[in-house]
Amino acid sequence: MEQNKNDRLTVTVSALGAELQSIKDANGKEYLWDGDERYWNRHSPILFPIVCGLWEDTCRLGRQTFRLSRHGFARDTAFTLVRHSDERVTYVLTDSEETRRDYPFHFNLSVTYRITDNRISVIWHVENTDRQTLLFQIGGHPAFLVPGCQKGDHMRAKLRIDNPEPERLYGNVGGCITPGYHPVKTQDGLWEVEEETFIDDAVIFDRSQVRHVELLDAADEPVVTLDFKTPAVGIWTPAGKHAPFICIEPWYGISDWAEFKGPFEDKYLMNRLLPGASFMSEYTITIGR
């Protein structure tokens, strides 16, 4: 475990999956879910080289097929620490014989967490070290504690989003999405959710409809704010488990369409990198104001 710390925040990151483990303010108040396996045993996994699921967990590359489980392997793989200071930590994952069995590409993936005042920048850098085009998706899956909610409580939360009339996709057929958009009701962007909101799994917004999400307290003040420029975002909590957290997930990628059996390169929201090229993006987590 490595820590980043300034006067406002203390952030803890694990080498396993380069995953955030804790976000505390100067008073020691925790904002990130604790990973209690009775509810959900993760905190903030990195999703790579796919986001969500493949139809029947099958990846088709040319005449070959490979198996990639939901959200990919990065979240369960040890990264190497390459940089650490009070305000920044960087972990790197490089392809190996093991990763190439399921994902036959050479790559470097680095994940950096940088704290500035009360803000955490989560920076992803993907480098194609192969001689072929690299195909990948990447996303975040941070889980934040819902103000006033305890383990075992019926989860209710208030969010504020930057789109008063968003339309969702459903991803509840074999873990994959189905055609058609469905309106989500908000009060000028104020969106009240509860466990039943997620009975059909995550609420998925694509087409860059939403780029700013605030988790609010009882006074409608922002407790946690996420800003991102990703083409998709998922909002999720495990329905029926009375878990006191909600995930706000910026995604460069999304599930397969249900029953999709085409080539991996045609997967919806696939990213492509030519040999020697790299991709970099970030999203930010702001604690309080």
Solvent accessible surface area in square Angstrom, and as a share of the most:
residue,aa,sasa,rsa
1,M,148,0.66
2,E,42,0.19
3,Q,96,0.43
4,N,0,0.00
5,K,121,0.51
6,N,34,0.18
7,D,131,0.68
8,R,95,0.35
9,L,3,0.02
10,T,24,0.14
11,V,0,0.00
12,T,19,0.11
13,V,0,0.00
14,S,14,0.09
15,A,38,0.29
16,L,98,0.49
17,G,0,0.00
18,A,0,0.00
19,E,14,0.06
20,L,0,0.00
21,Q,32,0.14
22,S,17,0.11
23,I,0,0.00
24,K,83,0.35
25,D,28,0.14
26,A,78,0.60
27,N,141,0.72
28,G,46,0.44
29,K,114,0.48
30,E,46,0.21
31,Y,21,0.08
32,L,0,0.00
33,W,1,0.00
34,D,79,0.41
35,G,15,0.14
36,D,26,0.13
37,E,144,0.65
38,R,165,0.60
39,Y,27,0.10
40,W,38,0.13
41,N,94,0.48
42,R,44,0.16
43,H,28,0.12
44,S,5,0.03
45,P,1,0.00
46,I,4,0.02
47,L,0,0.00
48,F,0,0.00
49,P,0,0.00
50,I,0,0.00
51,V,0,0.00
52,C,3,0.02
53,G,4,0.04
54,L,5,0.03
55,W,38,0.13
56,E,100,0.45
57,D,52,0.27
58,T,19,0.11
59,C,1,0.01
60,R,52,0.19
61,L,33,0.16
62,G,79,0.76
63,R,249,0.91
64,Q,114,0.51
65,T,90,0.53
66,F,27,0.11
67,R,147,0.54
68,L,4,0.02
69,S,71,0.46
70,R,81,0.30
71,H,13,0.06
72,G,4,0.03
73,F,35,0.15
74,A,0,0.00
75,R,41,0.15
76,D,84,0.44
77,T,34,0.20
78,A,72,0.56
79,F,11,0.04
80,T,88,0.51
81,L,69,0.34
82,V,87,0.50
83,R,133,0.49
84,H,85,0.38
85,S,52,0.33
86,D,102,0.53
87,E,93,0.42
88,R,62,0.23
89,V,0,0.00
90,T,16,0.09
91,Y,3,0.01
92,V,34,0.20
93,L,10,0.05
94,T,72,0.42
95,D,18,0.09
96,S,47,0.30
97,E,127,0.57
98,E,115,0.52
99,T,10,0.06
100,R,82,0.30
101,R,152,0.55
102,D,59,0.31
103,Y,0,0.00
104,P,39,0.24
105,F,4,0.02
106,H,75,0.33
107,F,0,0.00
108,N,43,0.22
109,L,0,0.00
110,S,20,0.13
111,V,0,0.00
112,T,12,0.07
113,Y,2,0.01
114,R,70,0.26
115,I,1,0.01
116,T,63,0.37
117,D,75,0.39
118,N,11,0.05
119,R,94,0.34
120,I,0,0.00
121,S,4,0.03
122,V,1,0.01
123,I,17,0.09
124,W,1,0.00
125,H,58,0.26
126,V,0,0.00
127,E,62,0.28
128,N,2,0.01
129,T,67,0.39
130,D,19,0.10
131,R,234,0.85
132,Q,87,0.39
133,T,49,0.29
134,L,0,0.00
135,L,12,0.06
136,F,1,0.00
137,Q,0,0.00
138,I,0,0.00
139,G,0,0.00
140,G,1,0.01
141,H,11,0.05
142,P,0,0.00
143,A,0,0.00
144,F,0,0.00
145,L,56,0.28
146,V,6,0.03
147,P,47,0.30
148,G,80,0.77
149,C,18,0.11
150,Q,120,0.54
151,K,81,0.34
152,G,43,0.42
153,D,58,0.30
154,H,60,0.27
155,M,0,0.00
156,R,149,0.55
157,A,8,0.06
158,K,52,0.22
159,L,0,0.00
160,R,82,0.30
161,I,7,0.04
162,D,74,0.38
163,N,31,0.16
164,P,67,0.42
165,E,142,0.64
166,P,0,0.00
167,E,62,0.28
168,R,18,0.06
169,L,0,0.00
170,Y,55,0.21
171,G,4,0.04
172,N,66,0.34
173,V,62,0.35
174,G,64,0.61
175,G,23,0.22
176,C,0,0.00
177,I,0,0.00
178,T,32,0.19
179,P,109,0.69
180,G,36,0.35
181,Y,78,0.30
182,H,70,0.31
183,P,110,0.69
184,V,18,0.10
185,K,189,0.80
186,T,28,0.16
187,Q,132,0.59
188,D,131,0.68
189,G,2,0.02
190,L,36,0.18
191,W,12,0.04
192,E,115,0.52
193,V,3,0.02
194,E,60,0.27
195,E,3,0.01
196,E,96,0.43
197,T,38,0.22
198,F,3,0.01
199,I,129,0.65
200,D,49,0.25
201,D,49,0.25
202,A,11,0.08
203,V,1,0.00
204,I,5,0.02
205,F,2,0.01
206,D,0,0.00
207,R,125,0.46
208,S,40,0.26
209,Q,32,0.14
210,V,3,0.02
211,R,101,0.37
212,H,51,0.23
213,V,0,0.00
214,E,22,0.10
215,L,0,0.00
216,L,5,0.02
217,D,42,0.22
218,A,100,0.78
219,A,75,0.58
220,D,46,0.24
221,E,73,0.33
222,P,14,0.09
223,V,20,0.12
224,V,1,0.00
225,T,14,0.08
226,L,0,0.00
227,D,55,0.29
228,F,7,0.03
229,K,149,0.63
230,T,2,0.01
231,P,33,0.21
232,A,2,0.01
233,V,0,0.00
234,G,0,0.00
235,I,1,0.00
236,W,39,0.14
237,T,1,0.00
238,P,14,0.09
239,A,32,0.25
240,G,57,0.55
241,K,100,0.42
242,H,73,0.32
243,A,1,0.01
244,P,5,0.03
245,F,0,0.00
246,I,0,0.00
247,C,0,0.00
248,I,0,0.00
249,E,2,0.01
250,P,0,0.00
251,W,3,0.01
252,Y,31,0.12
253,G,0,0.00
254,I,0,0.00
255,S,1,0.01
256,D,5,0.02
257,W,76,0.27
258,A,25,0.20
259,E,124,0.55
260,F,46,0.19
261,K,123,0.52
262,G,21,0.20
263,P,57,0.36
264,F,5,0.02
265,E,85,0.38
266,D,80,0.42
267,K,6,0.03
268,Y,54,0.21
269,L,46,0.23
270,M,18,0.08
271,N,31,0.16
272,R,131,0.48
273,L,17,0.08
274,L,124,0.62
275,P,66,0.42
276,G,66,0.63
277,A,36,0.28
278,S,62,0.40
279,F,38,0.16
280,M,126,0.56
281,S,19,0.13
282,E,71,0.32
283,Y,5,0.02
284,T,23,0.14
285,I,0,0.00
286,T,27,0.16
287,I,7,0.04
288,G,24,0.24
289,R,191,0.70
